[in-house]
Amino acid sequence: MVVVQVAISASLLIGCGLLIQSMVNLATVDLGFEPDNVAGATIGISSTKYPTPEERTAFFSSLIGEIESLPFVASAASVSHLPIAWTGTDWPIWHAAQPRPEPRESKMALTRMISPGYLETMGIPLLRGRGIADFDNGDSAKVVVISKAIADTMFPNQDPIGRMVKLGWSDDPFEIVGVVGNAKLNGVRSDFDWAMYVASGQTMLREFWLVVRYEGDPSLLEEPIRRILRRMDPDAVLGDLTTMTSVIEDNLTGFRVVMLALSLLAAVALLLTAVGLYGVLAYHVSQRSNEFGVRSALGATSREIVGLIMKQGLAMIGAGLILGLIVAVAGSRLIQSLLYETDVFDPPTFVFATVFLGGVALVACFVPAWRAGHINPVEALRRE
């Protein structure tokens, strides 16, 4: 039973260690944008009141200008989908001179409709060319800004600026006007996404995310923004304001729950292992107390008696650790999908878990062994 307890503890500790290592990696991951001091909220407007892209663009431009005049707002913009808070929206992209690829051969990229200033507000770096500008509207040629991942794949060792591509389900060509850094738009634990950004003034969307880079307390933002929106359009709907740090925390909630649950299980298993080892060896010492007294009377030293008990404990610990490592190697594949930039056979994690569990087990063994080594031989012989 003790061997099984040691094995279970070892496998749980290793699994917990792998998840903790993943959590550390996630805490320092480069998202491709700057989430600190950024908040967002959905804004919905009536399609009958603003039937054309120009009218919608004018409304959002005026709204953003009003919001940027607030003393604690550094910048503001709009986007069709807030990073991480809203996933999906993949559109195919291909060279304009080529025919539309078959669905199974299409290269897909996350597509975001953005207003001028969005890239700067989110802190997505512009690597080449320009971003979306005020003059990118329904009357101008359609433009797109692509991520570095798309540029490196579709235009290797070439300058993509000025190249024509087609995207989505439209046959209209789009001119590439800029290249930006890769960003994680679908989730913190996802890879850097293929992404492209088109001008919101050239789309027919009637609901956007308002994105604000603020200074100070984000709780002071919502009410002033609601007052501005009510004044500009009482029929417009503003969703609850949320910070990007909260969005990221929510995205990792499921991962944290699994890690916490496994940590609690590992702690309970470790406690049961220590108690089990101590109980078995303490019982063993109590049953052999007379024997140890006789050994002591015949010249056995305390160190020799302690060593005798420790050998029995070490045998159980060693067998349990070997079995636990085998179980951990097989079981770590079950949590592989939860790991982030962490090898399922991460050597430091395996070594640390083994050494830590071994240390706890040795302490549990040493206490009854020490008691056995200090049995009074006179009292033991009198009982005999």
C-alpha positions, 0 to 999 in steps of 0.5 A, spaced: 500 500 500 505 504 501 509 503 495 502 505 491 502 511 495 509 513 493 507 511 486 501 516 486 504 521 489 510 521 484 505 521 478 501 527 481 507 531 483 510 531 476 503 532 473 503 538 477 510 540 476 509 540 469 502 545 469 506 550 474 512 550 469 506 551 463 503 557 468 510 560 469 511 560 461 504 563 460 505 569 465 511 571 461 509 569 454 509 575 449 502 576 446 504 580 440 500 586 443 500 590 450 494 588 454 496 593 460 491 599 461 487 597 455 479 596 456 474 594 451 466 594 450 461 592 445 458 598 441 452 596 437 448 601 432 442 601 428 443 599 421 437 603 419 439 609 422 446 608 419 445 604 413 452 605 409 459 604 411 460 612 410 455 613 416 457 608 420 465 610 419 463 618 421 459 616 427 465 611 430 470 617 428 466 622 432 465 617 438 472 616 438 474 623 438 469 625 443 472 619 448 479 621 446 478 628 449 477 625 456 483 626 460 484 619 462 484 616 455 491 616 451 487 613 445 481 610 442 479 605 436 474 600 434 475 593 432 470 588 430 473 582 435 477 584 441 483 579 442 482 573 446 475 575 448 472 573 441 475 568 437 475 565 430 473 569 423 478 566 419 478 568 412 482 565 406 487 569 403 491 568 396 494 572 391 490 576 386 493 573 380 491 566 382 484 563 382 480 562 388 483 556 391 479 550 393 477 550 401 482 544 403 488 548 400 486 555 402 490 559 407 486 561 412 487 568 417 484 571 422 480 577 420 479 584 424 476 590 421 479 596 425 479 603 425 485 608 424 489 608 431 487 601 433 494 598 432 497 603 436 492 603 441 493 595 442 500 596 441 501 591 435 508 594 432 508 596 425 514 593 421 513 596 414 508 600 410 503 604 414 496 602 418 489 603 416 488 611 415 482 615 415 482 616 408 481 608 407 473 608 406 468 606 402 470 610 396 477 608 396 481 602 394 480 596 398 487 595 403 489 590 408 495 590 413 497 583 414 501 580 420 509 578 419 507 570 419 503 571 412 508 576 409 514 571 411 510 565 408 506 568 402 512 573 400 518 570 402 524 574 401 520 579 398 517 586 400 509 585 400 507 592 400 503 594 394 502 587 392 495 585 391 491 579 394 484 577 395 481 575 401 474 572 404 469 571 399 469 577 395 473 577 388 475 584 389 483 585 390 486 588 396 492 592 396 497 590 402 499 597 405 503 594 411 506 589 415 505 588 423 508 584 428 505 577 430 499 577 435 495 572 439 488 573 437 485 567 439 488 565 446 494 566 450 495 558 449 495 559 442 500 560 437 501 566 433 496 567 429 495 569 421 492 575 422 490 581 417 486 587 418 482 591 414 479 598 414 472 598 418 470 604 413 470 599 408 465 594 411 458 593 413 459 591 420 454 595 425 457 592 432 464 593 434 468 593 440 471 600 443 478 599 445 481 604 449 488 605 452 487 609 459 491 612 464 489 611 472 483 607 474 479 603 469 472 604 473 472 611 471 472 610 464 465 606 463 460 612 466 463 618 462 463 613 455 456 612 456 454 619 457 458 621 451 454 615 447 447 617 450 448 624 447 451 622 440 445 616 439 440 614 445 439 608 441 446 605 441 448 600 446 454 599 450 456 593 453 460 592 460 467 595 459 472 589 461 480 590 461 484 586 457 488 583 463 481 581 465 480 577 458 487 574 459 485 572 466 478 569 464 482 565 458 486 562 463 481 560 468 480 553 466 487 552 466 488 554 473 482 550 475 485 544 472 492 546 475 489 547 482 485 541 482 491 537 481 495 541 486 490 539 491 490 532 489 498 532 489 498 535 496 493 530 499 497 524 496 504 527 499 500 527 506 498 520 505 504 517 503 508 521 509 503 518 514 503 511 511 510 510 511 511 513 518 505 509 520 508 502 517 515 503 520 512 505 527 508 499 527 514 495 525 518 498 530 513 497 535 513 489 534 520 489 534 522 493 540 524 487 544 529 485 538 532 492 537 533 492 545 537 485 544 541 487 539 543 493 542 545 489 549 549 485 544 553 491 542 549 494 536 549 501 535 544 506 534 546 508 527 546 500 525 539 500 528 537 506 525 540 504 518 536 497 519 529 500 519 531 506 514 533 500 509 526 497 509 523 504 508 528 506 502 526 499 499 519 501 499 520 508 497 525 506 491 520 501 489 514 506 489 518 512 485 520 507 480 513 505 479 511 512 479 516 515 474 513 509 469 506 512 471 508 519 470 511 518 463 504 515 461 500 519 464 503 526 462 501 525 455 494 525 458 495 533 460 499 534 454 494 538 451 494 543 457 501 544 457 504 550 454 512 550 451 513 545 456 516 538 454 511 532 457 518 529 459 521 535 462 527 533 466 528 538 471 520 537 473 521 530 474 528 530 478 525 536 482 518 531 484 522 525 485 527 529 490 522 532 493 517 526 494 524 522 496 526 527 501 519 527 505 519 520 505 525 519 508 523 524 513 517 520 515 522 514 515 527 517 519 522 518 525 520 511 527 527 509 525 530 514 530 526 511 535 528 504 534 535 506 535 534 509 542 530 503 545 532 502 552 535 495 552 534 494 559 527 495 559 526 491 552 530 485 556 526 486 562 519 485 558 523 479 554 
